[in-house]
């Protein structure tokens, strides 16, 4: 992607103005929604291995 500096500055400015124009409640709601959609840190850092281990131990607890 080859953007000229002027195009990049224009894009960043547009994004900033769009963000500032949003009501505070809408910004907070988006931030909260984004936070809830995030995976737990152990899964983000190490993938499915922590999930698999936790499922194994849960299964043994239930048996």
N, CA, C and O atoms as a CHARMM CRD file, in Angstrom:
* protein
*
  252
    1    1 UNK  N      0.85300  -1.17300   0.00000 PROA 1      0.00000
    2    1 UNK  CA     0.00000   0.00000   0.00000 PROA 1      0.00000
    3    1 UNK  C      0.89600   1.23100   0.00000 PROA 1      0.00000
    4    1 UNK  O      1.60700   1.49900   0.96900 PROA 1      0.00000
    5    2 UNK  N      0.85200   1.95600  -1.07100 PROA 2      0.00000
    6    2 UNK  CA     1.68100   3.13500  -1.22600 PROA 2      0.00000
    7    2 UNK  C      0.84800   4.39200  -1.04100 PROA 2      0.00000
    8    2 UNK  O      0.21900   4.87100  -1.98500 PROA 2      0.00000
    9    3 UNK  N      0.84300   4.91700   0.15100 PROA 3      0.00000
   10    3 UNK  CA     0.12000   6.15900   0.41500 PROA 3      0.00000
   11    3 UNK  C      1.12500   7.29200   0.48700 PROA 3      0.00000
   12    3 UNK  O      2.19000   7.16600   1.09200 PROA 3      0.00000
   13    4 UNK  N      0.77600   8.36600  -0.12200 PROA 4      0.00000
   14    4 UNK  CA     1.62000   9.54200   0.02500 PROA 4      0.00000
   15    4 UNK  C      1.38600  10.11500   1.41300 PROA 4      0.00000
   16    4 UNK  O      0.35100   9.86400   2.03200 PROA 4      0.00000
   17    5 UNK  N      2.33000  10.86600   1.88700 PROA 5      0.00000
   18    5 UNK  CA     2.24500  11.42900   3.23200 PROA 5      0.00000
   19    5 UNK  C      1.00300  12.28900   3.38300 PROA 5      0.00000
   20    5 UNK  O      0.33600  12.24000   4.41600 PROA 5      0.00000
   21    6 UNK  N      0.69300  13.06200   2.37900 PROA 6      0.00000
   22    6 UNK  CA    -0.47000  13.94700   2.44100 PROA 6      0.00000
   23    6 UNK  C     -1.76700  13.14000   2.57300 PROA 6      0.00000
   24    6 UNK  O     -2.66300  13.52300   3.32600 PROA 6      0.00000
   25    7 UNK  N     -1.86600  12.03400   1.84900 PROA 7      0.00000
   26    7 UNK  CA    -3.04400  11.17600   1.93100 PROA 7      0.00000
   27    7 UNK  C     -3.18000  10.56500   3.32400 PROA 7      0.00000
   28    7 UNK  O     -4.27700  10.46700   3.87500 PROA 7      0.00000
   29    8 UNK  N     -2.05500  10.16200   3.87200 PROA 8      0.00000
   30    8 UNK  CA    -2.05300   9.56500   5.20300 PROA 8      0.00000
   31    8 UNK  C     -2.50100  10.57000   6.26400 PROA 8      0.00000
   32    8 UNK  O     -3.30700  10.24500   7.13600 PROA 8      0.00000
   33    9 UNK  N     -1.98000  11.77500   6.18400 PROA 9      0.00000
   34    9 UNK  CA    -2.36300  12.82800   7.13700 PROA 9      0.00000
   35    9 UNK  C     -3.85000  13.12300   7.00100 PROA 9      0.00000
   36    9 UNK  O     -4.53500  13.31700   8.00500 PROA 9      0.00000
   37   10 UNK  N     -4.35000  13.16000   5.79000 PROA 10     0.00000
   38   10 UNK  CA    -5.77800  13.40500   5.55800 PROA 10     0.00000
   39   10 UNK  C     -6.62500  12.28500   6.18400 PROA 10     0.00000
   40   10 UNK  O     -7.63500  12.56200   6.83000 PROA 10     0.00000
   41   11 UNK  N     -6.21700  11.03200   5.99400 PROA 11     0.00000
   42   11 UNK  CA    -6.94100   9.89500   6.55100 PROA 11     0.00000
   43   11 UNK  C     -6.95500   9.94500   8.07600 PROA 11     0.00000
   44   11 UNK  O     -8.00700   9.77400   8.69200 PROA 11     0.00000
   45   12 UNK  N     -5.80400  10.17600   8.68300 PROA 12     0.00000
   46   12 UNK  CA    -5.71200  10.23500  10.13700 PROA 12     0.00000
   47   12 UNK  C     -6.56600  11.37700  10.67500 PROA 12     0.00000
   48   12 UNK  O     -7.24200  11.22000  11.69200 PROA 12     0.00000
   49   13 UNK  N     -6.54100  12.50700  10.01300 PROA 13     0.00000
   50   13 UNK  CA    -7.34800  13.65900  10.44000 PROA 13     0.00000
   51   13 UNK  C     -8.83600  13.33700  10.36300 PROA 13     0.00000
   52   13 UNK  O     -9.59500  13.68000  11.26900 PROA 13     0.00000
   53   14 UNK  N     -9.25100  12.68100   9.28900 PROA 14     0.00000
   54   14 UNK  CA   -10.66800  12.30400   9.14700 PROA 14     0.00000
   55   14 UNK  C    -11.09000  11.35500  10.25600 PROA 14     0.00000
   56   14 UNK  O    -12.16900  11.50600  10.82900 PROA 14     0.00000
   57   15 UNK  N    -10.24700  10.37800  10.56100 PROA 15     0.00000
   58   15 UNK  CA   -10.56100   9.42900  11.62600 PROA 15     0.00000
   59   15 UNK  C    -10.65300  10.12300  12.97800 PROA 15     0.00000
   60   15 UNK  O    -11.54200   9.82200  13.77400 PROA 15     0.00000
   61   16 UNK  N     -9.75400  11.03400  13.23300 PROA 16     0.00000
   62   16 UNK  CA    -9.75300  11.77000  14.49800 PROA 16     0.00000
   63   16 UNK  C    -11.00200  12.63000  14.63100 PROA 16     0.00000
   64   16 UNK  O    -11.62900  12.65200  15.69000 PROA 16     0.00000
   65   17 UNK  N    -11.36700  13.33500  13.56900 PROA 17     0.00000
   66   17 UNK  CA   -12.55800  14.19500  13.60800 PROA 17     0.00000
   67   17 UNK  C    -13.81200  13.35000  13.79700 PROA 17     0.00000
   68   17 UNK  O    -14.71400  13.74400  14.53600 PROA 17     0.00000
   69   18 UNK  N    -13.88100  12.20000  13.14200 PROA 18     0.00000
   70   18 UNK  CA   -15.03900  11.31200  13.30100 PROA 18     0.00000
   71   18 UNK  C    -15.13500  10.82600  14.74100 PROA 18     0.00000
   72   18 UNK  O    -16.23100  10.73000  15.29400 PROA 18     0.00000
   73   19 UNK  N    -14.00200  10.52100  15.34700 PROA 19     0.00000
   74   19 UNK  CA   -13.98300  10.06300  16.74400 PROA 19     0.00000
   75   19 UNK  C    -14.42800  11.17000  17.68900 PROA 19     0.00000
   76   19 UNK  O    -15.22600  10.92700  18.59400 PROA 19     0.00000
   77   20 UNK  N    -13.92600  12.37200  17.49200 PROA 20     0.00000
   78   20 UNK  CA   -14.24500  13.49200  18.37900 PROA 20     0.00000
   79   20 UNK  C    -15.70900  13.89900  18.23900 PROA 20     0.00000
   80   20 UNK  O    -16.32500  14.34900  19.20600 PROA 20     0.00000
   81   21 UNK  N    -16.26800  13.74100  17.04100 PROA 21     0.00000
   82   21 UNK  CA   -17.66400  14.11900  16.81100 PROA 21     0.00000
   83   21 UNK  C    -18.66100  13.15200  17.44200 PROA 21     0.00000
   84   21 UNK  O    -19.83100  13.49900  17.60200 PROA 21     0.00000
   85   22 UNK  N    -18.22300  11.95000  17.80400 PROA 22     0.00000
   86   22 UNK  CA   -19.12900  10.98000  18.42600 PROA 22     0.00000
   87   22 UNK  C    -19.47900  11.43200  19.83600 PROA 22     0.00000
   88   22 UNK  O    -18.64600  12.02800  20.52000 PROA 22     0.00000
   89   23 UNK  N    -20.70900  11.15400  20.27800 PROA 23     0.00000
   90   23 UNK  CA   -21.05800  11.44000  21.67100 PROA 23     0.00000
   91   23 UNK  C    -20.23700  10.56100  22.62600 PROA 23     0.00000
   92   23 UNK  O    -19.83600   9.45000  22.27900 PROA 23     0.00000
   93   24 UNK  N    -20.00300  11.07700  23.81400 PROA 24     0.00000
   94   24 UNK  CA   -19.17200  10.37000  24.79300 PROA 24     0.00000
   95   24 UNK  C    -19.76600   9.00300  25.11800 PROA 24     0.00000
   96   24 UNK  O    -19.02700   8.02800  25.24900 PROA 24     0.00000
   97   25 UNK  N    -21.09000   8.91700  25.24900 PROA 25     0.00000
   98   25 UNK  CA   -21.72400   7.64600  25.59300 PROA 25     0.00000
   99   25 UNK  C    -21.46100   6.60000  24.50700 PROA 25     0.00000
  100   25 UNK  O    -21.21500   5.43100  24.80500 PROA 25     0.00000
  101   26 UNK  N    -21.51700   7.03500  23.24400 PROA 26     0.00000
  102   26 UNK  CA   -21.29000   6.10500  22.13800 PROA 26     0.00000
  103   26 UNK  C    -19.84200   5.61400  22.14700 PROA 26     0.00000
  104   26 UNK  O    -19.58500   4.43900  21.88600 PROA 26     0.00000
  105   27 UNK  N    -18.89900   6.50500  22.44300 PROA 27     0.00000
  106   27 UNK  CA   -17.49300   6.11200  22.52100 PROA 27     0.00000
  107   27 UNK  C    -17.28000   5.09800  23.63600 PROA 27     0.00000
  108   27 UNK  O    -16.57400   4.10600  23.46100 PROA 27     0.00000
  109   28 UNK  N    -17.90400   5.35900  24.79500 PROA 28     0.00000
  110   28 UNK  CA   -17.75900   4.44700  25.92800 PROA 28     0.00000
  111   28 UNK  C    -18.37400   3.08700  25.60300 PROA 28     0.00000
  112   28 UNK  O    -17.81300   2.04700  25.94800 PROA 28     0.00000
  113   29 UNK  N    -19.53700   3.10200  24.93500 PROA 29     0.00000
  114   29 UNK  CA   -20.20300   1.84900  24.58100 PROA 29     0.00000
  115   29 UNK  C    -19.34000   1.03000  23.62000 PROA 29     0.00000
  116   29 UNK  O    -19.22400  -0.18500  23.77500 PROA 29     0.00000
  117   30 UNK  N    -18.73400   1.69000  22.62700 PROA 30     0.00000
  118   30 UNK  CA   -17.86700   0.98600  21.68700 PROA 30     0.00000
  119   30 UNK  C    -16.64900   0.40700  22.38900 PROA 30     0.00000
  120   30 UNK  O    -16.23800  -0.71900  22.10900 PROA 30     0.00000
  121   31 UNK  N    -16.07500   1.18100  23.30400 PROA 31     0.00000
  122   31 UNK  CA   -14.89600   0.72700  24.03400 PROA 31     0.00000
  123   31 UNK  C    -15.23200  -0.49200  24.89000 PROA 31     0.00000
  124   31 UNK  O    -14.46200  -1.45100  24.94500 PROA 31     0.00000
  125   32 UNK  N    -16.38900  -0.44900  25.55700 PROA 32     0.00000
  126   32 UNK  CA   -16.82000  -1.56500  26.39700 PROA 32     0.00000
  127   32 UNK  C    -17.08200  -2.81100  25.54800 PROA 32     0.00000
  128   32 UNK  O    -16.71200  -3.92000  25.93100 PROA 32     0.00000
  129   33 UNK  N    -17.72100  -2.61900  24.39700 PROA 33     0.00000
  130   33 UNK  CA   -18.01000  -3.73600  23.49200 PROA 33     0.00000
  131   33 UNK  C    -16.71000  -4.37100  22.99600 PROA 33     0.00000
  132   33 UNK  O    -16.60100  -5.59500  22.92000 PROA 33     0.00000
  133   34 UNK  N    -15.73700  -3.54300  22.66500 PROA 34     0.00000
  134   34 UNK  CA   -14.44800  -4.03300  22.19800 PROA 34     0.00000
  135   34 UNK  C    -13.73000  -4.80700  23.31000 PROA 34     0.00000
  136   34 UNK  O    -13.10100  -5.83400  23.05600 PROA 34     0.00000
  137   35 UNK  N    -13.82900  -4.30800  24.53100 PROA 35     0.00000
  138   35 UNK  CA   -13.18200  -4.96000  25.67000 PROA 35     0.00000
  139   35 UNK  C    -13.79200  -6.32900  25.92500 PROA 35     0.00000
  140   35 UNK  O    -13.07200  -7.28300  26.22200 PROA 35     0.00000
  141   36 UNK  N    -15.11600  -6.43600  25.81300 PROA 36     0.00000
  142   36 UNK  CA   -15.79300  -7.71100  26.05200 PROA 36     0.00000
  143   36 UNK  C    -15.47600  -8.73700  24.96100 PROA 36     0.00000
  144   36 UNK  O    -15.47300  -9.93900  25.22600 PROA 36     0.00000
  145   37 UNK  N    -15.21300  -8.27500  23.75000 PROA 37     0.00000
  146   37 UNK  CA   -14.95100  -9.17600  22.62800 PROA 37     0.00000
  147   37 UNK  C    -13.53600  -9.73500  22.65600 PROA 37     0.00000
  148   37 UNK  O    -13.24200 -10.69200  21.93900 PROA 37     0.00000
  149   38 UNK  N    -12.66200  -9.16500  23.46200 PROA 38     0.00000
  150   38 UNK  CA   -11.27600  -9.61900  23.52600 PROA 38     0.00000
  151   38 UNK  C    -11.17100 -10.99100  24.17200 PROA 38     0.00000
  152   38 UNK  O    -11.93700 -11.32700  25.07500 PROA 38     0.00000
  153   39 UNK  N    -10.21500 -11.77600  23.69900 PROA 39     0.00000
  154   39 UNK  CA    -9.92900 -13.07200  24.30800 PROA 39     0.00000
  155   39 UNK  C     -9.16800 -12.85200  25.61300 PROA 39     0.00000
  156   39 UNK  O     -8.53400 -11.81200  25.79200 PROA 39     0.00000
  157   40 UNK  N     -9.22500 -13.81900  26.52000 PROA 40     0.00000
  158   40 UNK  CA    -8.42400 -13.71200  27.73600 PROA 40     0.00000
  159   40 UNK  C     -6.93700 -13.61800  27.39200 PROA 40     0.00000
  160   40 UNK  O     -6.50700 -14.13600  26.36100 PROA 40     0.00000
  161   41 UNK  N     -6.15100 -12.96200  28.24500 PROA 41     0.00000
  162   41 UNK  CA    -4.72300 -12.78000  27.93000 PROA 41     0.00000
  163   41 UNK  C     -3.97600 -14.09400  27.69300 PROA 41     0.00000
  164   41 UNK  O     -3.10800 -14.16100  26.82200 PROA 41     0.00000
  165   42 UNK  N     -4.30300 -15.13100  28.45600 PROA 42     0.00000
  166   42 UNK  CA    -3.58300 -16.39800  28.26400 PROA 42     0.00000
  167   42 UNK  C     -3.82800 -16.95900  26.86400 PROA 42     0.00000
  168   42 UNK  O     -2.91400 -17.51600  26.25500 PROA 42     0.00000
  169   43 UNK  N     -5.03500 -16.82000  26.35500 PROA 43     0.00000
  170   43 UNK  CA    -5.33000 -17.32200  25.00300 PROA 43     0.00000
  171   43 UNK  C     -4.69400 -16.43900  23.93100 PROA 43     0.00000
  172   43 UNK  O     -4.22200 -16.94200  22.91100 PROA 43     0.00000
  173   44 UNK  N     -4.67900 -15.12900  24.15700 PROA 44     0.00000
  174   44 UNK  CA    -4.06300 -14.23700  23.17500 PROA 44     0.00000
  175   44 UNK  C     -2.56600 -14.49000  23.07400 PROA 44     0.00000
  176   44 UNK  O     -2.00000 -14.45200  21.98100 PROA 44     0.00000
  177   45 UNK  N     -1.92400 -14.74700  24.20800 PROA 45     0.00000
  178   45 UNK  CA    -0.47500 -14.91000  24.21000 PROA 45     0.00000
  179   45 UNK  C     -0.03100 -16.29500  23.77300 PROA 45     0.00000
  180   45 UNK  O      0.98600 -16.43700  23.09400 PROA 45     0.00000
  181   46 UNK  N     -0.79200 -17.32400  24.16100 PROA 46     0.00000
  182   46 UNK  CA    -0.31900 -18.69200  23.94600 PROA 46     0.00000
  183   46 UNK  C     -1.24600 -19.53300  23.07600 PROA 46     0.00000
  184   46 UNK  O     -0.98200 -20.72300  22.90000 PROA 46     0.00000
  185   47 UNK  N     -2.29900 -18.98200  22.53600 PROA 47     0.00000
  186   47 UNK  CA    -3.17900 -19.71800  21.64000 PROA 47     0.00000
  187   47 UNK  C     -4.12900 -20.65100  22.37700 PROA 47     0.00000
  188   47 UNK  O     -4.62200 -20.31800  23.45500 PROA 47     0.00000
  189   48 UNK  N     -4.38000 -21.79100  21.80800 PROA 48     0.00000
  190   48 UNK  CA    -5.37000 -22.72400  22.34800 PROA 48     0.00000
  191   48 UNK  C     -4.82000 -23.65500  23.42100 PROA 48     0.00000
  192   48 UNK  O     -5.58700 -24.38800  24.04500 PROA 48     0.00000
  193   49 UNK  N     -3.53900 -23.64200  23.64300 PROA 49     0.00000
  194   49 UNK  CA    -2.94600 -24.55900  24.62600 PROA 49     0.00000
  195   49 UNK  C     -3.54800 -24.34500  26.02200 PROA 49     0.00000
  196   49 UNK  O     -3.95300 -25.32800  26.64200 PROA 49     0.00000
  197   50 UNK  N     -3.63000 -23.11200  26.55200 PROA 50     0.00000
  198   50 UNK  CA    -4.23600 -22.93700  27.87800 PROA 50     0.00000
  199   50 UNK  C     -5.69900 -23.38500  27.91600 PROA 50     0.00000
  200   50 UNK  O     -6.15900 -23.94100  28.91400 PROA 50     0.00000
  201   51 UNK  N     -6.41600 -23.14200  26.83500 PROA 51     0.00000
  202   51 UNK  CA    -7.81600 -23.56300  26.76700 PROA 51     0.00000
  203   51 UNK  C     -7.92100 -25.08400  26.83700 PROA 51     0.00000
  204   51 UNK  O     -8.75600 -25.61700  27.56700 PROA 51     0.00000
  205   52 UNK  N     -7.08900 -25.77000  26.09100 PROA 52     0.00000
  206   52 UNK  CA    -7.12000 -27.23600  26.07700 PROA 52     0.00000
  207   52 UNK  C     -6.78200 -27.79900  27.45200 PROA 52     0.00000
  208   52 UNK  O     -7.41200 -28.75200  27.91000 PROA 52     0.00000
  209   53 UNK  N     -5.79700 -27.21400  28.10400 PROA 53     0.00000
  210   53 UNK  CA    -5.41300 -27.67800  29.43600 PROA 53     0.00000
  211   53 UNK  C     -6.54900 -27.45300  30.42600 PROA 53     0.00000
  212   53 UNK  O     -6.85600 -28.33300  31.23100 PROA 53     0.00000
  213   54 UNK  N     -7.17300 -26.27900  30.37100 PROA 54     0.00000
  214   54 UNK  CA    -8.27400 -25.99800  31.30300 PROA 54     0.00000
  215   54 UNK  C     -9.45300 -26.93700  31.06700 PROA 54     0.00000
  216   54 UNK  O    -10.09800 -27.36900  32.02200 PROA 54     0.00000
  217   55 UNK  N     -9.74000 -27.25700  29.80900 PROA 55     0.00000
  218   55 UNK  CA   -10.83100 -28.17800  29.50400 PROA 55     0.00000
  219   55 UNK  C    -10.52100 -29.58400  30.02200 PROA 55     0.00000
  220   55 UNK  O    -11.42000 -30.29000  30.47900 PROA 55     0.00000
  221   56 UNK  N     -9.27200 -29.98500  29.95100 PROA 56     0.00000
  222   56 UNK  CA    -8.87100 -31.30200  30.45200 PROA 56     0.00000
  223   56 UNK  C     -9.10500 -31.37800  31.95500 PROA 56     0.00000
  224   56 UNK  O     -9.65500 -32.36200  32.44900 PROA 56     0.00000
  225   57 UNK  N     -8.69100 -30.34900  32.68100 PROA 57     0.00000
  226   57 UNK  CA    -8.88500 -30.36000  34.12700 PROA 57     0.00000
  227   57 UNK  C    -10.35700 -30.26000  34.50700 PROA 57     0.00000
  228   57 UNK  O    -10.78400 -30.87900  35.48200 PROA 57     0.00000
  229   58 UNK  N    -11.12900 -29.50100  33.76200 PROA 58     0.00000
  230   58 UNK  CA   -12.57400 -29.41500  34.03900 PROA 58     0.00000
  231   58 UNK  C    -13.23800 -30.76900  33.83800 PROA 58     0.00000
  232   58 UNK  O    -14.08900 -31.18400  34.62500 PROA 58     0.00000
  233   59 UNK  N    -12.83900 -31.44200  32.77800 PROA 59     0.00000
  234   59 UNK  CA   -13.42800 -32.74500  32.47800 PROA 59     0.00000
  235   59 UNK  C    -13.11600 -33.73800  33.61200 PROA 59     0.00000
  236   59 UNK  O    -13.97400 -34.52900  34.00300 PROA 59     0.00000
  237   60 UNK  N    -11.90000 -33.69000  34.12800 PROA 60     0.00000
  238   60 UNK  CA   -11.52700 -34.58700  35.22600 PROA 60     0.00000
  239   60 UNK  C    -12.28000 -34.25600  36.49500 PROA 60     0.00000
  240   60 UNK  O    -12.60600 -35.16100  37.26300 PROA 60     0.00000
  241   61 UNK  N    -12.57000 -32.97700  36.74200 PROA 61     0.00000
  242   61 UNK  CA   -13.32500 -32.56800  37.92000 PROA 61     0.00000
  243   61 UNK  C    -14.74500 -33.11800  37.86700 PROA 61     0.00000
  244   61 UNK  O    -15.29500 -33.55300  38.87900 PROA 61     0.00000
  245   62 UNK  N    -15.32700 -33.09100  36.67600 PROA 62     0.00000
  246   62 UNK  CA   -16.71000 -33.52200  36.52100 PROA 62     0.00000
  247   62 UNK  C    -16.86000 -35.03200  36.62000 PROA 62     0.00000
  248   62 UNK  O    -17.92000 -35.52100  37.00900 PROA 62     0.00000
  249   63 UNK  N    -15.81100 -35.78200  36.27400 PROA 63     0.00000
  250   63 UNK  CA   -15.90500 -37.25200  36.31300 PROA 63     0.00000
  251   63 UNK  C    -15.85000 -37.79800  37.70000 PROA 63     0.00000
  252   63 UNK  O    -15.91700 -39.01200  37.88900 PROA 63     0.00000
